[in-house]
Amino acid sequence: MTSFPGDQVPPFRPARGMRCNLARPRAIITTALAIGMFCLASACGDLSAELRVAVFDVDVSPPIGSPVAYAPTRKIVDPLSARGIVLLGADRPIVLCAVDYIGIGNGGNAAWRAALADAAGTTPDRVAVHSLHQHDTPRCDFTASDLLAAHHAAARHFDDAHLRKTIARTADSVRAAVTNSQPLTHLGVGHAKVEQVASNRRLLGDDGRVKLMRWSKSSNADAIAAPEGVIDPLVRTVGMFNGETVIAVLTYYATHPQSYYGQGDVTCEFVGLARNARQQALGGALHIHFSGAGGNVAAGKYNDGSAGRRPVLAKRMEAGMQAAWQGIERFAITADDVQWRVQPVALPPGEHLNEASLLAILENPAADPTSRLSAASHLAWLRRCVAGEKIDLTCLKLGSTYLLHMPGELFVEFQLAAAAMRPDDEVCMAAYGDYGPGYIGTEIAYSQGGYETSPRASRVAPEVERVMMDGLRTLLK
């Protein structure tokens, strides 16, 4: 939270659409009266309408031996963090949090939101918690864990005691942060292209079906030679300022964030390394990164899975983030420019989800551990749907900038569609919110084959596209 060296401070510009008439006498008088009223309110201690922001950053690395996605933790290569902001002064507080976990779903997501809401003095519907989806990191799903625990099969996949302590420590950090908030006077917004990182995972044949999966790493010559396919090449950045001082930087980019993984070597991966480097370059101002709608996007065209590729991908991400920062435009912002929008939606469960079949797998001690985990995750989501539980799509509107918060492993087409809905504004999307629904594809993708829309990976039905698109249109009105 210091003035930033090494990167040029972008000049102030009036808010978009604001006409500068201050040369007119009436405008001068009006401005002077407004300033006088503000000073009087300040002297009387009435700063309830002042927009403020607090930042928090907590180490959430698991202990050695604790399960991460595919193996027990054997070492911490790069520390993990839960970091975010609390926005104050625009109705009840708003909390945005990004966690270096593979996924936070169902009861896990609800627990995170409830704890942070309580700490910030707000309600859970004004809290967005997202994972970045690095693969050598923990998963948090208390609903699935409880289902497995009933059959003595949870410890292999979840360390609930550590997870609950982590949530509590993060809540404590939020509580402390609120008491040390700063005025938020300006917003900086920009974007830039990230070169040679993202590529679409689903390579289609002449028949319109998936002929080859490119995954996060690839040594297949055809996969490497194929075009990038449908991606969003832009990293978007939002800077928060107190005058000339940077308080926080938020970035958004759509891709699976792994280079290599699977041995329990915990890391925040190339997106986290790029984020950390940019934070250092800006003198320590907190940098918060969100993974966008990258469910069908990964680095496979540019990543062979070797250890040497991680720093290369990190440098490319860092370069894109730096270019986006250097191109930002700064605008004044007040509490009147802030809106929090919530659109609850009922996502349709996939027809392949059957309680009896899932229970049979879950209750079978001879079943493969991964299959039992999958059955528990499927059943957790199915029961939510049967109970009529809706899931929140939310949007933080900051003037003409829209920050969208979406569930699951969302396809990039949703992010591109959202940007097209407001082509003259900046639309940033964070996916990997509530991880309960798994992959969320476009309707046509469910007829094309491929992993993401298979019964193993996706827990929603093809008509989910219409539900999600209607929700986005409502949020972006």
C-alpha positions, 0 to 999 in steps of 0.5 A: 500500500505504498506509492509505486516505483518502477511503473509510471503513475497513470494520469487522472482522467474524469469519469467516463461520461463526465463533462468538465464545465468548471469554468462556468461560474455556476459550476464553480459555486456548486463545486465550492458548496459541495466541498464546504459541505463535505468538510463540514460533514468531516468535521462532524464525524459523518463519513458514512458515505466515504468509500473505503477499502481494506486489504487482507492476505493470509498464508493458507499453505497446507501442512506436510502430509495433508492431502492436496488434489492428487497426493499428500503434501510433500513440500511447499515450493511456493506458499499459498494465500487467501487474499482480497479486499473489503469495500466499505461505504457503499451500503453493507460491506462487500468482500472479494476473496481469491484463494490458492486452492483447486476448488471450494465448493458446496458446504466449503464455499458456504462456510468461507462466505459465512465466516468472511461475512461475519468478520466484515459485518455483512451478509454472505450474499455480498461475499465472493470467494473464488479459487484459482484452481492450481492443482497441487493445492487443497480442495475444500468441500465440507459436504462431500467430505461429510459424505465420505467420512460417513464411510471412513473415506474422507481423510485421503482427500480432505483435511477438514480440521486444517481447512476450518482453522484456515477459514478462521484465520482468514476471517480474523485477517478480514476483521483486522483489515476493516479497522485499517481501511483506506479511502478509495478515491480513484479506480484504474482500469486497463487490459493487455494481451497475454502472449503464448499462454492460453489455448483451447483444450478441445480440438474438433474434427471435421464432424464437429466432435472433439478429436483431441484433448490438448490438456494443460501440458502436451507433447502431441505434435498435432496438439502443439501445431493446432491454432490456439482456438477460442480463448480470451487473450486479454488480462484485465486489471483494476487498480484501487488508489488512495490519491496517488497511492496504490492500495490494491490491484485486481487481475483477471485471466482465463486459463487453467493455471498449471504447468506440471503437478501431481506429486504433492509439491505445493505451488501457487503456479505460474499465475501466482508467481506472476502475481507475486512478481507484480506485487513486488514491482509495485512496492508491495501493494496487494495484488489479487488475481482471479482465474477467469472462465478457463474451463476449456482453456489451458497452456497445452499448446505452449507447455510440455510439462517440464519444470523449465516451462513454469518460469517461462509461463510466469514471465509471459503472464507477468509481462501481460499484467505489466502491460495492462497496468501501464495502459490503465486509465484512472478515474475518480470514484465515489460510493454513488458509483458502486452497486452490488448485484445478485442474481440467484439461479437454479442450475439444472442437474445433469440427467446422469446424476442418480442418487441410488447409483452414486450411493452404491459407489460411495458405500462400496469400500472396494471402489476406487478412491477417486470414484468414491470422491467423484460420487460424493461430489456428484451427490452433494450437488444433486441433493442441493438441486433436488432441495431447490437451492439456487446459486448466486451469480454476482456483479460488483459495478464500479462506475463503468467497470463490471466485476462478475463472480461465477461458479464452477469451471466455466467455459470461456464462451461465457466470458466472451459473451459477457464482454460483448454485452457491454462492449464499451465498458470493462467487464472482468470475470472471476470463475471457480466460485462455488465449485459444486457444479463442476464444469459448465459448458455451452449447450453445443459442447455437450453433444461434441464429446470431450472430457469437460462435458462428460458425466465424470466432469460436469454435473449440470445439463446442457440447458445450463447455457440459457440459465447462465446467459440470462443471469449475465444479461440481468447482472450487466443491465 
